[in-house]
């Protein structure tokens, strides 16, 4: 009888938990799993948007949500001109949220299991041409800090999120093998990437003028605070415009690095490890976008 009583109380307790309260528990769950702040923020906003929609539909209890309501939410996003890729991400967030609630016994059934991702065509990676690469470097040449950031992105293939977390101590410029250590985080792996002469030189020049601060971050603001991803992205977008480069984003610098290394003849496995790809197949996809070169035509990115 005691067991049945406890079970009844548990069901009664869970039936009183609202979607908004479940969302807060979900965020706490993600934090407990050690997910990155960016991931938690993205999931949180997606689920908040879903919960807001459901509440306007008069649904506040997680157990009352139906698959039709979830499909209506996705249809509403499509009418509001969200891209298929964005809707697919929100679909994934929704599925993860409801899976959490089911595993936490907040709901018995999972209506999101029947939710399907929209189909969308994956665009080929944007790879900068030699002229674009040179134009970007020239445009940022007068900005020592941004010049160092751009060189590091272009010469190492590091992700912008990883770059924002690089500390001064992670960069080794002395000796015959200069390199940068990339801290492990969600979506990436720990690795040490060799630095080319242009990257080493650009970082060394930046360190000479870097403001004195207690912050350990390599790239900082004029007031000594860590330079955030959004600050870096905004600055690079500005130099894209100044260089006359259209249709390019920050991540395209990484695409350019991978393609260039493949074209220069470096092994697929080595590039995959340096790029931090979890699977070689991810690196292999770039082969179709990388023109084959003869032995006389192989050019390393640093030589452009």
N, C-alpha and C positions, 0 to 999 in steps of 0.2 A: 504493500500500500504506500509505503514511504517513497519508493521509486516512482510510482505513478503520480504521486503528489508533486514530487520534484519536477517531473517531466511536464506536468500541467502548468506549474509556476513558470517554467522556462518558456513554454509556448506563449503564456500570457504576457510575459515580460517582452519577448521579441515582437509580439503583435502590437505593442505600444511604441516601438521604435519607429520613428519617421524616416523618410528617405534622406532628409537633411542630416539627421543624426547618424544614419548609416554611412553617409558620405564622410562625416568627420571620423568615424571609426576606420573607414577605408584609408583615409589619408594617414591616420596613425599607424595603420598596418604597413603602408608603404615606407614610412619613416623607420619603422622597426626592422624592415627588410634591408635598410641601408640604401634605398634608391636615391638617385641623385636629386638635388633640389629642382633641377629643370624638369625631370620626369614627374616628380610629385606635383609641381605647378601645372604641368600640361594635363595630367590625369584629373587634378582637382578642378580645373576650369571646364574640362569636357563634361565631367559628371555634374558639376554645378549647373551647367547649361541644360543638361538632361533633366535634372531634378526640378529646375524652374519650369520647364515645359510641362512636366507631369503634374506639378502642383497647380498650374493654371487649368489643367484638365480635370482637377478635382481629386487627383491621386496623391496621397501622402504616405500611405502604408506600402512598404516594399512588396508585400505579399499580394497586393492588388494589381501590380503591373502586369500587362499582357504583351505578347509579341506584337500584336497589332498597334499598340500604343508606341512601342519602340520603332516600328517601321514608319509610323506617322511622324515621329520626331526626325528620322533621317530624311523623309520626304520633304519636310518643312525646311531642312537645311539646304536641300537641293534647290527648292524654290527661291531661297535667299541667296542663290548663286555661290554656295560653297563648292569648292572643287571636289571631284570624286576622291582625290587623295586625302583631302581634309576629312571628308565624310568617313572614309575608311579608317582614319586614325580615331575618330570619335566612336566608330563602331567597335574598334578594339578596346577603347577605354570603357565603353558600356559593357562589353563582354567580361572584361576583367573585374569590373565593379560588381556585377551580378554573380560572378563566380566566387568572389570574396564573400558576398552575403550568404550564398548557399553553403560554402565551407564553414562559415561562422554560425550556421544554423539560424540565420536571420530570416531565411525563406526556405520553403521546402522544395519548390521547383524553380528551375532557371529559365525564364522566358527568353533570355538573350541567346540561348544555345541555337535557336532557329534564326537568329539575325545573320544576314549574309552581307559580305563586303561588296561594295560596288566595284565594277570592273573599270579599270582605267589603264591607259597606255603609258608605260614608263618612258619618259623622254631620254634620249642619249645624253651622256655627260657633256657639259660645255667645256671644251678644252681650248685654252687660249692659244692663239697663233704666236709665232715668233715676234711679229710686229706688236701685237697686243701686250705680250709679256714685257718687251722693252719699253713700251709706252707707259705701262703701269709703274715700272721701276723709275723711269725718268720723272713721272708726275710726282712721285713721293720722295724724290732725292733730297729735297730741301727740308724734309721732316725726318730728323734722325730716328726718332722713336718709331714712327710708322714705317719708315724704310726698313728698320730691323724686323718689325713684325711681318711685313710683306715678304722679305727675304726668307725668314724662318718658315713661313707657310709654304712658299714656293719651292724652297730647297730641301724641305724635310717631309712634306706631305702630312704634317701634324694637323689634327682637327682644331678648329677655333676654340672649342671648349677646353681641349687639352692645353692649348697655348696659354689661355687665360690663367691656368693653374700652375704653369711653370714657375719655379722659384729660382732665385739667383744661384743657389747652391746646386741646382739641377743642370746647370750649364758648365761644361768643362771646355775651356778654350786653350788651355796650355797643352804642350806636348804635340806629338805627331798625329794623334787621333781625337780631335775635338768632337764633342758630341753633346746631345741634350737628352736628359732622362725624362721619360713621360710617365707620370704617375698613373696607376691603374684606377679606373672608375667604371661605372656602368656603361656598357657599350664599347669599351675599349680595353686594351690589355697593357700591362706594364712592358716597357721596352726602352732601349737606348738607341737613338738614331744618330748616325754620323753627321757631322756638320760640314758643309762645303766651305771653301774659302770665302765666297761672297757672304754667306750667312754668318760665319765666324767674324768676319771683318765688320759687318753691319752691327752685330750684337756688341762687339768690343767698343765701337764708336758710341753706341747708345749708353753703355755702362759708364763711359767717361762723363756723360752729362746727366745721368740718372739722378734725380733728387735724392738727398739723404733722408732716409726714413727707416722706421722700425719694421715696416712691411717686408716680408720675405719674397713677395711676388716679384718676378722679373720685370714685368711691364706695369708701370704705375702712372697715376695722374700727376699733374703738377703739384698737387697738394699731398702727394705721398700715399694715396689710396690705391688698392689693386684696380687695374683696368678691367672693367667688366666686359663680357661677351658682346653685349649690345653696343658698348662704346667702340669696341674694335670693329664690329660689323658696320656701324654708321660711318666710321672714318674710312674704311676700305671702300665702301660704296661711293663715298665722295671722290676718292682717287680714281675709281672706275670712270666716273663722269668726267673728271678732269683729263683723263687719258683718252676719252672718246670711245671707251669700251662699252658696247651695248649688250644687254641680255646676259650679263655675267653676275654671279653671286660669289660670296666668300668661299663657299665650298668648292667652287670651280678651280680654285688655286690648288686644292688637293687633287682634283681630277687631272689637272695639268701635270702635276708631279708624277702621278702613277703612270699616265700615258707616256711621259717623257722617259721615265726609267725603263719602261718596256721597250720603247723605241731604241734606247741606247744599248740594249742587249743584256741587261741585268736579269738574272733568273726570276721566274715567276714566284717561286717559293720565297726567295729573299725579299722581293718587293712586298709580298703579302705580309711577311713578318714585320718589316719596317713600317708598313702602313697600319699595322694593328688589325688587319682583317682576321676575323675568327675562322674563315674558310678561304682556301685558295681559290675556290670557284668565284668568290666575290671579285678577286683581282683579275681572274681569267676573263671576266665579262668585258674588261677594257680592251682586250685584244682586237675585238671587231671594230673598235674606234681608233686604233693605233696603226698608222701606216707602217708597213714593213720597210726597213732601210737596208741598204747594202753596207758592207763593212767600211766603205769610204764615206758613207753618208751619216754614220752614227754620231749624234750630237748630244752631249750631256746638257742638262738644263742650265747648269752654271756657266756654260760656254755661250749661251744665247745672248 
